[in-house]
């Protein structure tokens, strides 16, 4: 979460107290241009929101200030309209084709470079330079954006108001005194769902819920009184929190028929109820481990714990990319003792130093290999360095995103961006793994991967004649427990009487061998208030899916489609760019000869910026503005002066030689969003030396466990337990007829007594399940004897007694 609320940042023409020099201008802190009032209109339709905000800023300084509006972007958010208005000018953000770049604002780098010093976290922000604001004058900013809302386990939709529109945090001045920001907030939320609106809860006072339709499908609520001094959250509850919801949104009558905005759109939410697996229940799944052959030593211990923790009934395979794109087995094999023993012998113990990391070829081999029927495919990818063909890798994973899930583990920060991209595309997870936390991290992901899954997911549509549905991006083949899937489907064709017509969507999947069917009938008469939140989010979704295709070299067709969608929707993509259009206002009293001329227009900097976090600390409290060090001030002045001089000389020579101005280079295309490596590393848990000691101590015991969860009574087990083998056999209770039963109780007791829960809880669970499938009556006496032999006091509840 951003600690900065942002909004308007100012720079003054004189050195006011607390300002700093940058080039020839002086930037003043954020609180010199405070938010005076905010009017926010939120339209929530099931699990999507359209937000229109009007933000009024007031220059309380005694001098004119040049201001920049900055708005942090959430990963599930997309801006589609921005404009601002002052007494002197109007500003509007306009998208243009980046490959043509018809209009370009001057001074873009100089206006925005200072922002890198004002954040403590990294990420994307929308920034627009808004010119000069006179003393005592106001700037009115109108921002429109759409957002996917998270779905809570009870079916509620969660909306959080961005801190730019609700700067609740106390701000801090240089001498660390605090003061509250004073402003007014008017928030109105319109709620709509074909399932009916049941209730709204918030962490602040709200007006009573007012229903605006007899069927309670639409309602309205507003903020009542003072906003909270923390995040403002709304939870919207629906009357039927079903596993499936369908909403139809009307297309734009002015748009071309058959286009994304010209057709009606279906917003689908899939969140089937998937119960927990029962103890001892056979689990399915295909687990593929992809290792970097240049540094196998990093993956040896994590792979051992992963392989031993897999459940009976699943399938597995191991690939070492860089050495060969072929797996240890031609295709995944069943998880049995013989197959696991063979696999452990075939895994290389030392890595290749050739540096040939063909992850792309390995992934293509995996995707071309048939998946075992009824087993969801999940990849565990270990990366030690960034492959050279990262864009093609991301594109390949994106093409197969509906058929598998990726868990990515980085052993260096070079590959953090790629790891995040692979996990994001497949709804997996990316982890930075160091030597002391790798095993814990991969096992945490394995626990997530072992959750029950709905398999063979399919959607069938029954519509009136002349209509058909296209699910944008396709339907996922699996839905894992706890997941909720947003889908956007375009309705093609035309029905004569849409007001009376209805459609039927049938969701089918298999859960634990049982076929499950959900049928949802929905009216084709479009819902909503015409703000087209679903269409804008569908455009954002399509742009995200087209980007890897273009970056992977699939041709100009995908790029042209992306440009068309971007320009139509107002949502930026790498092939389009913002330009701020500034229209000067004429004084209302002026009636001279120039009054009939059109207002003068100019172009100002406006773009999506990628800000990197600043590691500079504060003396006591966090600030809204980050002050650059004095060396940067001097360097910036020199750099700008040299740049102007160099450009002037270059233009002089070009003009003298009658040369044409160089063409703009093509836009940089990347499907990989920047990941701050520092933040990526710090979000991973850090363990002390005790973790390395714990791994070394239980590694041998883990290696001795059988795939069914049992241990064999052997000299190796006795060595790990540090007990003589003859003594172990002599202390075995007389009622026990199976030595493996006694050995397994000893192993679980030893593990649990050392509190290696994070490392071995999955192994313990397998062992206990195996024990419970045997003669449970022996467990009491075995545990008592085991505690006596090992000097422990493990509770019987560990063995489900």
N, C-alpha and C positions, 0 to 999 in steps of 0.2 A: 504494500500500500504506500502511496506517495505521502510523504510528510508535508510536501509543499502543496498549498491550495492553488497557487498560481493565479491566473487572471491577468490583470494589466501590470506590466512592469514599465517603469518610467526612466527617462534620462533627461537631465536638465542642462541648460546652457551655462549655469554657473555652479561653482563648487559649494553646494549646500551641505549642511552638517550631515554626516553619515553617507555622503555620496562618494563615488570613486571615479577616477579618470579612465576613460577607454577611448583611445584615439584622440579625437578633438572634442568628444562629448563627455558629459558627466552623467552616470547612471545613479539614480536614487533608489532607495530600498522600496520593496513592494508595498509596504504599509503607507507610503506617501500617496498612493493612489488606491485607497480602500474601496471595496465593494460597498456601495450605499444601499442598494436594494436588488433583490432577485425575484423575478416572477417566473415560476416553473410550471409548465403544463405537461403532465405525464399521461400518456395513453398506453395502458397495459392490456394486451390482448393475449390471453392464455400465458405464454412464457416468452413473449417478445414485448419490448417497450419502445415507444417513440417519444422523444423528449424535445420540447421546444422551450428554450429558456431565454429570458430577456434580462441581461445583467447591466446594471447602471453603476458606472465608476465616476468618482468626483475627484478632481485635482484640487486638493486642499493646500497645495504648495503656493508660495508667493510668486513663483516663476513658471514659465511655460515648460512643459515636459514632453519629450517625444516618447511615445508609449508603444509597447508590444503586447499583444494578447497571447497568452500561452495556456494550452489546455492539455493535460495528460490524457493519453488514450489507453483505455482498458483493452485487453486482448479480444474481448467479445463485443467491441463497440465500433461504430463506423459513423463519422461525420458526413452529412450529405448537404449541408447548407450553412454558410456563415456570412454574416454581414454586420457592419458596425456603422454608427452614425454619430457625428459630432455637429457642433454649430457650423463648422466650416466645410465639412466634406462627408461623403458617404463612401464606405468601403465594402467591397464584395469579393469573396473568394470564388474564382472561376477556374474550372478545369480546362486544360488544353492538352492536345496530343504532344507528348514529349518528343516524339520522333520529328515533329515539325517545329515545335517551340516558336510559335509566331510572336509571342510577346515575352519579354524578359525584364524583370525588375533589376534595377541597379543597386549595388551595395548590399547584396543579399548576405554574403559571407560576413561582412563587417557588422551587419545588424544583428546577426544571430550567434556569432561565435562566442560572445560573452555568456550565453545561456549555459554553456558547458560548466561554468563555475558556480551555478546556482542550485544544483541538485545534489542530494545525497544518495539517490538511487537512479538507475539507468532505465531507459525505455523510450517509447515514442511519444512525442508531443506535437500538437498542432500549434503553429506559431504564425502570427500575422502582424506585420509592422503597420501601425495606425497613425503615424505622423505626429504632429504637435498638438498638444492639448493646453489651452490657455488657462491661466489661474482662475479658479472658481468655476470652471466649465465642466460639463459632463460628457462622458462617452457611453453610448448605449450599444451594447453588443447583443446580437441575436444569433443564437447557436442552435442547430437542429442535429440530432443524432439518433441512431437506433441501436438497440442492444438486445442480445439474448440474455434471458434471466435464468439464474440457476433454479433448479427444482429441488426443494427440500424433500427429505424422505416421506413426510406426511402429505406430499403433493402440493404444498404451497409454493407460489412464485415469489422470489426474493428480489426486491429492487433496492439499490443503495444509491443515494443522491451523491454525485461527485463532489469532492471538497471544494472545487472551484466555485460551485454554486452555493456552497455551505461551508465557508471558511471558519469552522468552529474552533480551530486550535488557537490557543494563546500565542501571540507573536512575541518575539524576543528582540530587544534592542541591544546595542553594543554593550551597555553597562548592565545587561542581564535583568533589568526591571521588566515586569510583565504588565500587559494591559489587554483587555478584551477588545475584539473587533466589534464595532456596533453597526448593525445593518438590519434590514427587514427582509423577511422571506415570505413570499406568498406561493404556496404549493397546492396545486389541484391535481388530483389523479382520477382519470376516467378509466373504469374497469369494464372489461367485456369478455364473455366466454359463453359458448353455446351450452356449456354444462351448468351455467348459473353461478353467480357470485354469492358465496356464503358469508364471508367475513373478511375484515381487514384488521390486522394488528400492526402496531408500530411502537418504536421506542420513544414516542412523544405523543402529545395530546392531538387527537383528530376530531373533526366534526362527526356527527352520526352518519352512518352509511345511508345514502339516499339512492333508492332504486329508480332508474329512469325508464324502466320497461316492466310491464306486468309479469312477465315470465322470469324476472330477476336476472336476466342475462346481461344487463348493463347496469352500472351503478357509478356513483361519484362520491368522492371523499376529499376533504381538504385539511391542511394543517390548521390546528386550532391553538393560537397563542404563540409563545416563544419557541423557536426551534431548539433542539437539544444541543448540549455542548459536546457532542460526539457525533459519530456517523448517524445520519438519518436513514432509517431502514423501514421499508414497508413489506409486510408479508400478506399476500393475497391468497385467500382460501376459496376453493370452488366447491360447489355442492356435491359433485361427483368426482372425487379424486381418483379417477380410473387410471388403469395402466396405459391407456391409449387416449389421446385427444386429437381432434381434427377440427381445424378452423379454415374456412374459405375466405379469401380476401379479394375484393374486386380489383380488376386491372384499371389502368388509366385509359379512359375513352379517347384521349388525344394521342395515345401512343399507337404505333403500328400494330395491327392485328397479327398475332403469331409471335410477336417479340415478348421478351420477359415481362415488360411492364404493360404490354397490351393485353395479355391474357390474365385470367384469374389465377390465383395461386392458392395451393393447399398447404397449410402449416400443420405438420404432423409431429407429435411428441410420443415417443415410445419409451415407456418405463415399466416393463412388466415386473410383477412381484415374483422374485426368485427366492425360495426358502433356502436356509442353510443346509448343507449336506449332513446327513446323519452319520454318526460314528460307525466306521466299518463299511460304509457305502463305497462301492467301487467307483472310482473317479476316472473321468475321461480327459482327453486333452493331448495335443501334440506339442512337445517342447523341443525346440531346436536351439542349440547353443552354437553361436558363431564367434569364433576366437580369432584374435589378431595374431598371426604367426610370428610377427616381429618381436612380440613380448609375451610369450606364453607363460612366463614365470609369474606374471601378475594374476593370471586367471586360474592357476592350478588349484589353489586352496578353495576359492569360491566355487569352482566347477565341482570339486569333490563334494562339498556340502550340498550343492544343488542336486547332483545326481543321486546322492544318498537320501535326499528329502523328497524325491518324487514319489507319487502314490502308485500303488499297483493298479493296473488297468490302463495306464497311459502309454503313449508312444514317445520315442525320443530319437534324436540324431545329433551329431556333432560335426561342425565344419571348422576348418582352420584356413581362413582366407589369407592369401599371400603365398602359401605353399601350393595349394591346389583348390580349385573351386568345387571339388567333389567332396561329399561327406564321407564320414567313416563308414557309413552304410549307404547303398544306392538310394534308399529311401528310408523313412523313419521305421523303426522296429519296435515291437512290444517291449515294455519294461519288464525284463525277466533277469534272473540272476546270471544266466549264461551270457545274455546279450550285454549286460552291464560289465561283467568281467572282461569280455572281449574288447569292449569299447575302451576300458581303462588301459588296456595294453596297447591299443592302437593310437592313443593320443600322444603326439610328440612331447617329449620332456623339455626340449630346448627349442627356442624360436629361431626362425630364419632371420638373417641379418641383411638380406638382399634388398629390403625396403620395397618389395613388390607387393603392395596390399590391394589385391583385386577384390574388394568388397562387392563391387557392382556385379562382377561375374558370378560370385558366390550367391548373391541374392537372386539373380536370374535363374541359377540352377535350382535354388530352393522353390521359387515360384513355379517352375516348370515341372516340379516333382509332385505327383498326386498326393493329396492329403488323405489320411485314414478316415474312412467314413464315420461320421458322428463324433469327431474329435476336433475341437477348436485349435487352430494353429497359433502359437505364440513364440516369438523369437526373443532370445536373450543375446544381445550383441555387445561384445566387449571391444572397445576401441582404445588404442594407445596413441594414435596419431591421426591426423586429418588426411583421408584419401584424396588424391588429386582430382578425381571425378565426382566431387561432392554433389554438384547440381544434378548430374545424371542419377546418382544414388537416390537423392530425394524424389526425383521424378518417378523412378522405378517403384519405390515404396508407395508413393501416392497412387499410382495406377492400381496397386493391389491392396489399398487401404481397407476395403470392405471385407477382405478374406483373412485377415490376421491382425495381431497386435504385437507391437515392439516394445521391449524394455531395453534401454540403451545405457551402457555403463562406460564412463570415460575415466581413463587413467592419466589423462593430461587435459589441460584446458583448451588445447588446439581444436579438439573435436567437439567441444561443448555445443556449438551452434548446430552442427549436423545431428548430434544426438538428440537435441531438443526437437528438431524438425521431424525426425523419424518417429519419436514418441507422440508428438502432437498430431501427426497425420493419422496415426492408428489408435489414438486414445490410450496410449501406454504411458510410460514414465521414463524420464531421463535422470540419471544419477551420476554425480561425481564420486568416484570410488578411489580412496587412498588405501595404502597398505594396511592401515589399522581399522578401517571401517568397511572394506569391500564385502566381506562375508555377511555381515549384518545387513548391509544394504541390498545385496542380491537376494537374501532370504526374505527380506521384507517384501520385495517385488514378487517373489515366488508365492508368498501367502496370498497376495492380491491375485496372482494368476491362477491359484487353486480354487478360487471362489466358484460357486456353481454358475453355469452359463446356459442361456437359451440358445439352442443350436438350430440350424436350418431355417433361419428367419426369412419369411417371404411376405410380400404385400400383394394382394389382389384387389382390383378395383372394378366395381360394377357401376356404370354410368349410362345415362340415356344415349340413344343412338346419335352419332355425330360428335360425341365427346370422347376424349381419351386423356390419360394422365401420364406424364413423364416425370419420374422422380429424379431430381437434379443430383447428379453424383452417385446415383444408385443406392441400393439398400444394403446395409451391413448383413453379413451372414450370421453373425453372433451378437448377442447382447449379454454382457457380463453382469453379475449381481452388483447392484448399486449404480449402474450406468443409466443415464437417460439420453436418448438420441433425438436430436432435432433433424427433421427432414423437410425439404421444400420440394413441392411437386407442382408442375405447371399444367394447367388444364388447356388442352388444345381443342379447337373446334368451337361450334356455337350451337346452343340449344334455343329453341324458339321461346320457351317460357321458363326462364331460369328461376322465377319467383316461386313456382310450385314444384320444380324438379328437385330431386334428391339423389345422392350417391351413396354407395356402400363400400367401405374399406374393410378388408378382411386380413387380419394379422395372424399368421400361423408360425409356430415354432415347436421344437421338441425340448422337453424339460424332463431329465432323468428317465428317458425312455417313453414318456407320455406325450402325445400330441396335444397341444394347447391352441385354441382358436379364440380370437377376439373379433367380433363384428361391430363396426361402428357405422351407423347410418347418420348422414350429415346433409343439411340443406345446401343446395348449390346456390341459393340466393346469397350473394356475398355479404360478409359481416364487416364490421369496422366503421370508422368514421372518415375513410378516404385518405388517411395519412400514409398508408402503404408501408407500414413498418416491415411486414413480411417480405414485400418485394425488394426493399432496400437490403435486408439481411440476406435474401437469396442472391442478390447481386454480389454482395461481399463474399458469400460462400463460393459462388462460381469463379470470382476473381482469384480466390485462394487456390482453387483447383486447377485453373488454367495456368497459373504462374509456373509450377514445376514442369508442365508440358513445354512451355516456351523456353525455360532455362535448360531443359534437357535436349533442346534442338529439334523440336517437332515441326518447325516451319513457321511461316508468317500467318497462317490461318488462325491459329490460337491467339496470336498477338493482336490481330485485327479485331477478333471477337472480344478480347479483353478491353481493348480501347473503346469499342462501341458500348459495352456494358458500363464502363467507367464513366464515359461522358453522358450517358443517358441517366444513370442513377445518381451522379454527383459524388460517387465514392471513389477515392483515388486508388490507383494501382501503379506499379513501377513504370508503366508505359504512358502515364499521364502525369501532369504536374499542375500544382496550383500557381496562379498568379493573382495578386491582389489588384483589383481595379479601383482606383481612387477617383471619385467624381467630385470636383470642387463645386461648392454652392456659391451662388451670388448673393450678396447682401439683399435682404427683402426690400430695402428702401431704394435700391438702385434701379433707375428707369432710363438710363442713358442709351446711346446708340448700340452698345454691345449687349444689351439685355436680351435681344432676340437670338443671339448666337448660342449654339449648344454649349453646355457646360464643358469645361476642360477636363480631360481624362488623363491619368498617368498610371503607371504600374508600380506597385510596391511589393516588397518581399513577402511571400506567403508560402509556407511549405510544411510538410511533415518532417520533423527533426528527430534524429536518433541521439539522445543524450546519454553520455557515459557518466557513471557515478563519480563523484568527487570524494576522495579519501581524506580530505582535509578535515580536521576536527575543529570543534568550537571550544571556547574557553569554559563555557558552562552549559548553555542551552542551545538547541538547534535553531537555526535562523531560516527565514523565508528566502533570503538572498545570500548568495555566497560571494564574499569579497575576494577578488583575485589578488595574489601577492604583488608586491611592488615591482618585482622583476618582469611580471607579465605586462604591466601597464607600459613600461618603457619599451619592451619588445614589440608590443602591439603597435605603438606609435611608429616605430622604425619600420615594421613590416608593411604597414599601410602606405607609408611614404615611399618605400622602395617599390612597392607594387605599382603605385601611380606613376612613378618615374619610369619604370620598366615598360609599362603599357604605353606611356607617351612616346618613348623612343621607338617601340615596335610599330606603333601606328605611323610615326613619322617615316620610318623606312618603307613600310608597306605603301604609304601614300606616294612616296617618291618613286617607288618601283612600279607603281600602278598595278599592284597585286590585289587579287580578290581576298576578302576576309575569309579566314578558314571556316569550314563548316563545323557545326556543332557535332561533337562526337555522339554516337548512339547512346541511349540511356543504359546505365549499368543494370543488368538483369540478374537478379538473384532470388531464388525461392526460399532462402534461408534467412530468417529474421535474426538480427543481432542478439546475442546472449552475453550479458556481462559475466565474464569468467570469474571475477572476484565474488560476485553475489552467488553465482552458481556453486562455487566451492564452499562458501560460508554457510549455505543452506543445508549442507550435508553434516551429519553429526560427527563429532570428533571424540575419539576414545583415547584413553591413556595407554601407557605401556602394558597395563594389565590385560588389555584385549589381545595383544600379540602373545602374551604368555598363556592366556586361556585357549587360544587357537592351537598353539603348540601342544598344550596338555591334552586336548581332546581330539586332535587330528587322528591319532592312531585308533582310538576307540570308534570314531566315525567311519574310518576306512574298513573296520571289521564288521560293521552292521550289514546284514543281508537285506535284499530288496523288500522282503516281506515285513521288515521291521525287527526281526529277531537277531540275537547274537548266538554264535556257536561257542560252547565251552571249550576253550583252547588255551595253550600256553601264551599266545598273544594277548588274549583278554586278561589273563592273570598278570602279565607284565604291566599292562596299563593300570590295573587296579592296585598294583603293588602288593599282591597277596600270592602266596605260594599256591600253585595249581592243585597240589594234593590237599591243601587245607580247604580250598574252595569245594572240591569234590566231597571232602569229609563233612563239611557243614551243610551240604545240601539236604533239605528235609526228606525224611524217608518216604513221604507220600508222593513225592515228585518222581514221575516216571520218565520225564523228558528233560535231559540235561540242558537243552536250549532254553527251556522255560526258566530254569534257575539262573542261567547265564544272563538272560534278558532282564530279569528282575534286578540282578546285581548291577548291570550296566545303567539301567534307568535310575536306580538309587544313587549310584556314583555321580551321574550327570546332574541330577536334581540337587544333590547335596552341595555341589560346587556352584550352584546358581548360574549355570550357563544357559539361562532361558533364551536369551536373544539368539544364541548360536544353535541351540539344539531342541527347541520346542517342537519343531516339525518331526524331528527324529524320535523324540519321546512319544509324540502322538502316534506315530506309526507302530512303535514298540508296544504301547499300551493297547492299541487296537488288536495287534497280533495276540497279546496275552489274553485279552478278553474273548478272543475267538477260541481259546483253549479251555482248560478246566479252571474256571474262575475260583473254585473252592480252594485251590492250592495257593492263591495269591496271599491270603492273610499270613499263613505260616512262612511263606517265602519272604515276604517283606520283613517280618519280625526277625528272621534269621539273617537277612541281608543287612538290616540296620545294626544288628549285633556284630557281624563280621567286619563291616566297614566303619563302625563307630559313628553312625549317622542317626538322624531322627526324622526320616521322611514320612510325611503324613499319608495314610491310606487313600485319601482323596485323589492323590496323584494317579492312582491306578483305578480311579472311578469306583472305589469301594465305599 
